[in-house]
């Protein structure tokens, strides 16, 4: 970020200080050389005219310096906020999933919003505070030139102002910290309640959720009242100090005038100068008041920015570590040279993984998926199927072992290489609140024919064409305007539009009708997006017998381990697999007779 706007704001603050001191000097001279002579019956009207012009000139310069300070101060604050929000967004997208699990969404939203705002609160008064420092220096010099007693009063008053401000600033750190923590808590509860509105309503939890929010809001109110109590006692004290200085100047100045050491103009200039101190001291007080809260917010932001990039290589992409042309999708036809042509094989070699803290979710997993093969991952809930899929796209990093894609370890692949080769489709399909087309292409330049072609492969074309605006139909937040099965098919189309050579389906068709699901999976075995794209290697998490039937082989998982690999028929001899299949059969009686698959 360029520093020149802030430098101009500081210059404006310094110029303002110079014009303030200059105006008080002019006022003193007007008093001595124009007002007093006129009152005494002496000639002074010509001097008064020049004095008026001098005051006008100083006023214009002071006004210009204020405009300069305020405008470029605002520009600096806006730029800093924009840069911080960009860095926060980049870091949130780049950090590993383990950090996302530690930080609720509401807290991340608070960081990007209120914390960024509070972190720059102390920035806006800095140019004026810088001007105040310059004003203090110029004032001491001016007062010293006028009379040493005036400078002595300033030498007592100015440090006292600083000490009072520092004392209050130190006392505000703790309530400011607690206040920002409560802001994050309130944001988190609000986000959960709003996101889970349907659950709250269907379970009749409105009163309970409202009470939970009220408790958090009440705690926030308490902390902010503590801050308000400190502020309410701080400002009157800071306002009173310059007034005490003015009283002291009038008393001392009266004696010095009688002694002939100074003129009434000197006293008037000094008193006017102390009167000017009231406003900048108040602003400086706001700086000292805001500083603890700003430091707390900046500390929270820095703790987020200090998080290292995620193990997944995509983190570097989102964080800007790779040029735009390397972004997945920037070149849809781009194929990496290090991977073999066609559908690469996938090999898990002694892979283990565990969330911290907690036991391993995967233990010593060995599995090879041949080029162009369809392998179904089958196992009870919690067996580790989804985790294995996430490791393949580096959303997490194995704690032991390695994953090899087409003979190349995942660690050796760049983000663009991995993302242009492997696509993962989740069970929970997230759609953005934009048009259906934008949700599918995600910034790629594709014509309607290409988009409809990929929608056809995902068996989504028919319902898309029946929508009021077709491809331009706007999706609600998270795609709520579509059914669960429709969202899953759009998400699948979004993956297929990249023409991946390895497709990972994490129960991505669970909400789709079994007949349509069979059509989709059958079509996936037929090749890529275009005739020359070749077949795909497919790893699919399966909970339906119809899905398992389409797989070349089945990998059966129990408690984070692959305990058996083979065809469906071969695995029926395994007691655990046979029991699981029997449970699936009971759920699918209405879809297909069990005997057809067996």
Secondary structure, 3 states (H helix, E strand, C coil): CCCHHHHHHHHHHHHHHHHHHHHHHHHHHHHHHHHHHHHCCCCCHHHHHHHHHHHHHHHHHHHHHHHHHHHHHHHHHHHHHHHHHHHHHHHHHHECHHHHHHCCHHHHHHHHHHHHHHHCHHHHCHHHHHHHHHHHHHHHHHHHHHCHHHHHHHHHHHHHHHHHHHHHHHHHHHHHHHHHHHHHHHHHHHHHHHHCHHHHHHCCCHHHHHHHHHHHHHHHHHHHHHHHHHHHHHHHHHHHHHHHHHHHHHHHHHHHHHCCCCCHHHHHHHHHHHHHHHHHHHHHHHHHHHHHHHHHHHHHHHHHHCCCECCCCHHHHHCCCCCHHHCCCCCCCCCCCCCCCCCCCEEEEEEEEECCCCCEEEEEEEEEECCCCEEEEEECCCCCHHHHHHHHCCCCCCCEEEEEECCEEHHHCCHHHHHHHEEEECCCCCCCCCEHHHHHHCCCCCCHHHHHHHHHHCCCHHHHHCCCCHHHCECCHHHCCCCHHHHHHHHHHHHHCCCCCEEEEECCCCCCCHHHHHHHHHHHCCCCCCCCCCCCEEEEECCCHHHHHCCCEEEEEECCEEEEEECHHHHCCCHHHHHHHHHHHHHCCCCCCHHHHC
